[in-house]
Amino acid sequence: MIRRRLRSVAPSPILQDMAGSPFDISALYRAPVTVCSSQGIGRYRATLASRDRLVLDLDDVPERAVRPEVGDLVSVGCADPSGWLTGDVRVIEKRPDRLVTTSPELQMAQRRAAHRVAVAMPVVVEVEDGGEVLSVAGQTIDVSALGFSAQVAPASIPEGEAVQARLTLPNGHEVEGMVDVVAGGSVIRARWTAVPERSRDRIVGVINQVQASRLRRD
């Protein structure tokens, strides 16, 4: 896929996070952006970041493109040295390898303490093998709002991989997002890089329930 190098449009608005710190929308130019929609999660790259629109080119295999309809509301996220920038945008144009959206009002995602608890939950990790996307099933060893450890044997996932993961929580809810594999092998440690805030809230809820249950037994 050929990508044209586009310049960000000036002047760019200065946006405010929840704490009042300024964010310049042009900072998204050429940045990797994760798009979360009801149709799935995809990795894109911003090739235009302006006052009125955001142009996102697919930065992954075509099978992982999200498929929202024009008019749908989706969430976008981007890593920042201070945390995770996130915002909601509306799709105004779509192609198989490109999305054009309204310009986001960026906010800094709330940071949480990384309380980690031992709990077994089903997990499915999607990995690429020779251009094919394979679903690897496993079970978590422990989880936190920032990531999880999981047993995926007999498969082995290399360290440094960026993959899509799906956890099934005890209440039946599924949490899906992108993770970086920070320790590879048949037992992996993964760190969330893109997951909807409501999904993090659900993980924190499970952690709190597990801790409360263990305190009652002690």
Secondary structure, DSSP 8 states (H G I E B T S, - for coil): ---------SS--EEE-TTS-EEEGGGGTT-EEEEEETTEEEEEEEEEE-SS-EEEEE-S-GGG-----TT-EEEEEEEETTEEEEEEEEEEEEETTEEEE-----EE--------EE---EEEEEEEETTEEEEEEEEEEEE-SSEEEEE-TT--B-TT-EEEEEEE-TTS-EEEEEEEEEE-BSEEEEEEEE--HHHHHHHHHHHHHHHHHHHHH-
